[in-house]
């Protein structure tokens, strides 16, 4: 089926976000999205940075429901739909805000970009030899397929049904993670653990507990080099500082394992169930020194690694600094009691993640067929 082809600039309004300049920016501090906060189809909204915005800048840089937020660099074209997750959200210059005209369904446009990102169709609009960018003028020149609006709606309805289920599962995952972390805080930070009523406090810690350094509990190792061109369509995830950044047909570390950011984005922790390849932007744990991995994972989430940045323009963690952080270690018995409860929560999370992977696969099978008109709707 032949559909009209149009340039994006003729059916949308777009602009780049605001330049971050602490010395020149005026106004009130407000949260904003940076490139790192935008994933395919979703946003990372934890620990958002702040920038000054003036009243006159609100309309230009503020997001509205249905806006596409598209990465200008990093992975140009990566995007997600803004759904008013947080009111009055702004964007930084590394991002484009794209607002569709009445002739376009914003969901359809997202799926067009999702497919174009997978097939490499966007590459022709990139600039830069080593670091790729898609400046505003190039974005306006992107040629998209534009079927009749009713067909756009039908395509978007079918594909978004999968993503709505994925989003609901993500919400359940978040609740389960929060429940496990609340329990850790209650037992090991607020000291309201089973039997606390009859336990003496000795030198600031419950009797039988000890003060120790993280290096007595685990060992950090730097991830392995692997360029984007070397990532192949394999079964093993390549894990970067905050997320899976590709797949390879070999693995370096047997799962389950824990990964955190070494450079770029710091302070995020990922629990990887299966064998994986830790990327050189990450640190992974190779030795838990007889401690339960679920206890260690919860412990790490209470340590503010991001505040230990010893880099300059690019935030960086030093393993030696991390290893010397003092922590309180409960008794082996309490660790095991906690780990049994936490493991049950994380296994539920794993099942939901598996469901999401299956939903994404099913959606991605339909995606090119629907977007090409091969399957009529």
C-alpha positions in Angstrom: 0.0 0.0 0.0 1.4 3.4 -1.0 1.2 6.2 1.6 2.0 9.8 1.3 5.6 10.7 2.2 6.2 14.0 4.0 9.0 15.9 5.7 8.7 15.9 9.5 9.0 19.7 9.6 5.8 20.1 7.6 3.6 18.1 10.0 5.2 18.9 13.4 6.6 21.8 15.4 10.0 21.1 17.0 12.6 22.9 19.1 15.8 22.0 21.0 15.8 22.3 24.8 17.6 25.0 26.8 21.4 25.2 27.0 22.7 24.4 30.5 24.8 27.4 31.6 24.9 28.0 35.4 26.5 31.4 35.0 24.0 32.9 32.5 20.7 31.1 33.3 18.2 33.1 35.4 14.8 32.3 37.0 13.6 29.5 39.3 15.2 26.1 39.6 13.0 23.4 37.9 13.6 19.8 36.9 14.5 19.0 33.4 15.2 16.0 31.1 18.6 15.3 29.8 19.7 12.9 27.1 20.4 10.2 29.6 16.8 10.4 30.9 15.2 9.3 27.6 15.0 5.6 26.7 13.1 4.0 23.8 9.5 4.4 24.9 10.1 5.4 28.5 11.8 7.9 30.8 14.1 7.6 33.8 12.6 10.1 36.2 14.7 9.4 39.2 17.1 12.1 40.6 16.4 14.6 37.9 18.8 17.6 37.6 17.6 21.2 38.1 18.2 24.2 35.9 17.0 27.9 36.1 14.1 28.8 33.8 12.5 32.2 33.4 8.8 32.8 33.1 9.2 33.8 29.5 10.9 30.4 28.7 8.1 28.2 30.0 6.1 27.8 26.8 9.2 27.1 24.7 10.9 24.5 26.9 7.9 22.9 28.7 6.5 19.6 27.7 2.8 18.8 27.0 1.0 15.5 26.9 1.7 13.8 23.6 5.0 15.5 22.9 7.8 13.3 21.5 11.1 13.8 23.3 13.8 12.9 20.8 17.6 12.6 21.5 19.7 15.0 19.5 23.0 13.1 20.3 24.1 10.0 22.1 21.8 7.7 20.2 20.1 10.2 17.9 16.4 9.5 17.3 15.9 7.6 20.5 12.6 8.9 21.8 9.6 8.5 24.1 6.1 10.0 24.5 5.6 12.5 27.3 2.4 11.7 29.3 2.6 14.3 32.0 4.4 12.0 34.4 5.6 15.1 36.2 4.0 18.5 35.7 5.8 21.4 34.2 8.7 19.3 32.9 11.4 21.0 30.8 14.1 19.8 28.5 17.8 20.4 28.0 19.5 21.2 24.7 20.5 17.6 24.0 16.8 16.9 23.4 14.3 17.8 20.7 10.6 18.5 21.6 8.4 17.4 18.7 4.7 18.4 18.8 2.5 16.9 16.0 -0.1 18.8 13.9 -3.7 17.6 13.7 -2.9 15.4 10.7 -0.6 13.1 12.8 -1.1 10.7 15.7 1.8 11.2 18.1 1.8 7.5 18.9 2.1 6.6 15.3 5.0 9.0 15.0 6.8 7.3 17.9 6.4 3.9 16.3 7.7 5.3 13.0 10.9 6.4 14.9 11.1 3.1 16.8 11.2 1.2 13.5 13.5 3.7 11.8 15.9 3.4 14.8 15.9 -0.4 14.4 16.5 -0.4 10.6 19.0 2.4 10.5 16.8 4.6 8.4 17.6 7.6 10.6 21.4 7.3 10.0 21.2 9.4 6.8 20.2 12.4 8.9 23.1 12.2 11.3 26.1 14.5 11.4 29.5 14.0 12.9 32.3 11.5 12.1 32.7 9.8 15.6 30.0 11.3 17.8 26.7 11.3 15.9 24.1 14.1 16.2 20.8 14.9 14.6 20.5 18.8 14.6 17.1 20.5 14.4 17.3 21.2 10.7 18.1 17.6 9.9 15.2 16.5 12.1 12.9 18.6 10.1 14.1 17.0 6.9 13.3 13.4 8.1 10.9 11.9 5.6 8.1 9.8 7.1 5.3 7.7 5.8 1.9 9.4 6.5 -1.1 7.2 6.0 -4.6 8.6 6.5 -5.2 9.6 10.1 -7.7 6.9 10.8 -5.1 4.2 9.7 -2.6 5.9 11.9 -5.0 5.6 14.9 -5.6 1.9 14.2 -1.9 1.1 13.9 -1.1 3.0 17.1 -4.0 1.3 18.9 -2.7 -2.1 18.1 1.0 -1.4 19.0 0.2 0.6 22.1 -1.9 -2.2 23.5 1.4 -4.1 23.9 3.2 -1.1 25.4 0.3 -0.4 27.8 0.7 -3.9 29.2 4.5 -3.4 29.4 3.9 -0.1 31.3 1.6 -1.8 33.8 4.2 -4.5 34.4 6.8 -1.8 34.9 4.6 -0.2 37.6 4.3 -3.6 39.4 8.1 -4.1 39.2 8.6 -0.7 40.8 6.2 -1.5 43.6 8.0 -4.8 44.3 11.4 -3.1 44.3 10.2 -0.5 46.7 8.7 -3.1 49.0 12.0 -5.0 49.2 13.9 -1.8 49.8 11.5 -0.6 52.5 12.0 -3.9 54.3 15.8 -3.5 54.1 15.5 0.1 55.6 13.2 -1.1 58.3 15.4 -4.0 59.4 19.0 -2.6 58.8 18.7 1.2 59.0 15.8 1.8 61.4 16.9 -1.3 63.3 13.4 -2.7 63.6 14.4 -6.2 62.7 12.9 -9.4 64.1 14.0 -9.7 67.7 15.2 -6.0 68.0 13.2 -5.6 71.3 15.6 -8.0 73.1 18.8 -7.0 71.3 21.4 -4.8 73.1 23.0 -1.9 71.2 26.8 -2.1 71.6 28.9 0.9 70.4 26.1 2.1 68.2 25.2 -1.2 66.5 23.1 -4.2 67.6 24.9 -6.9 69.4 26.4 -9.4 67.0 26.5 -6.8 64.1 29.7 -5.2 63.0 31.1 -2.1 61.2 33.1 -3.0 58.1 34.1 -1.8 54.7 32.3 -2.8 51.4 35.5 -4.6 50.3 34.9 -7.1 53.1 31.5 -7.9 51.5 32.2 -7.8 47.7 34.7 -7.0 45.0 34.2 -4.5 42.2 35.7 -5.0 38.8 35.8 -2.8 35.7 33.7 -4.0 32.8 35.2 -5.1 29.5 35.8 -3.1 26.3 33.4 -3.7 23.5 32.5 -1.2 20.7 29.1 -0.8 19.3 30.2 -2.3 16.0 31.3 -5.5 17.9 27.9 -6.0 19.4 26.2 -8.8 17.5 22.7 -10.2 17.5 23.5 -12.7 20.3 21.6 -13.9 23.3 23.8 -12.3 26.0 23.0 -8.7 27.1 25.8 -6.1 27.0 25.2 -4.1 30.2 26.2 -0.5 30.3 26.1 2.0 33.2 22.3 2.2 33.4 20.8 -0.3 31.0 21.3 -3.1 28.5 23.0 -1.4 25.5 23.2 -4.3 23.1 23.7 -8.1 22.8 26.6 -10.3 22.0 27.0 -14.0 21.2 29.6 -14.4 24.0 29.4 -13.6 27.7 32.0 -12.6 30.3 30.2 -13.1 33.6 27.9 -15.9 34.7 24.7 -14.6 36.2 23.1 -13.6 38.4 25.2 -10.5 38.9 25.0 -6.9 39.9 26.2 -4.0 37.7 26.6 -0.3 38.5 27.8 2.7 36.5 31.6 3.4 36.3 31.4 6.5 34.1 28.7 8.7 32.7 25.6 7.9 34.8 26.5 7.0 38.4 24.5 5.5 41.3 22.2 3.1 39.3 22.2 -0.6 40.1 21.1 -3.4 37.8 20.3 -7.0 38.9 21.2 -9.3 35.9 19.8 -12.8 36.2 21.5 -14.5 33.3 25.0 -14.6 31.9 26.1 -11.2 30.6 28.9 -9.0 29.2 29.6 -6.0 31.5 30.5 -3.0 29.3 33.6 -0.8 30.1 31.2 2.0 31.3 30.2 -0.2 34.2 31.5 -1.9 37.3 30.4 -5.4 38.1 30.7 -7.6 41.3 32.6 -10.8 40.9 32.8 -12.0 44.5 30.2 -11.7 47.2 32.5 -13.3 49.8 29.8 -15.7 51.2 27.1 -13.0 51.3 23.7 -13.5 49.7 23.4 -11.6 46.5 19.9 -10.3 47.3 21.2 -8.8 50.6 24.1 -7.3 48.8 21.9 -5.8 46.1 19.7 -4.1 48.7 22.7 -2.9 50.6 24.2 -1.2 47.6 21.0 0.7 46.9 21.5 2.5 50.2 25.0 3.8 49.3 25.1 7.1 47.4 27.8 6.2 44.9 26.9 9.2 42.7 28.2 11.6 45.4 31.6 9.9 45.1 32.3 11.2 41.6 36.0 11.8 41.1 35.8 12.7 37.4 35.6 16.1 35.7 33.2 16.7 32.8 32.4 13.0 32.7 31.4 11.6 36.1 33.6 8.7 37.1 33.9 6.2 40.0 37.1 4.9 41.4 37.0 1.3 42.7 39.4 2.0 45.6 37.1 4.8 46.9 34.1 2.6 46.7 35.8 -0.3 48.5 36.6 1.8 51.5 33.0 2.9 52.2 32.0 1.9 55.7 28.8 -0.1 56.1 27.1 -2.0 59.0 26.9 -5.7 58.6 24.0 -7.6 60.3 24.3 -11.2 61.6 24.4 -14.0 59.0 21.0 -15.2 60.3 19.3 -11.9 59.7 20.9 -11.5 56.3 19.5 -14.9 55.3 16.1 -14.1 56.7 15.9 -11.0 54.7 17.3 -12.6 51.6 14.6 -15.2 51.5 11.9 -12.5 51.5 13.7 -10.3 49.0 14.4 -13.2 46.7 10.7 -14.0 46.4 10.0 -10.4 45.5 12.8 -10.3 42.9 11.7 -13.6 41.3 8.2 -12.0 40.8 10.1 -9.1 39.2 12.0 -11.5 36.9 8.7 -13.1 35.7 7.3 -9.7 34.9 10.5 -8.8 33.0 10.1 -12.0 31.0 6.6 -11.1 30.2 7.7 -7.7 29.0 10.4 -9.2 26.8 7.8 -11.4 25.2 5.5 -8.5 24.7 8.3 -6.4 23.1 9.1 -9.3 20.8 5.5 -9.7 19.7 5.2 -5.9 19.2 8.4 -5.8 17.2 7.3 -8.6 14.9 4.1 -6.6 14.1 5.9 -3.2 13.9 7.4 -3.4 10.4 4.3 -5.2 8.9 1.9 -2.5 10.2 4.1 0.4 9.4 4.7 -0.7 5.8 1.0 -1.5 5.2 1.8 -5.2 4.7 -0.8 -6.0 7.3 -4.0 -3.9 6.7 -5.9 -2.5 9.6 
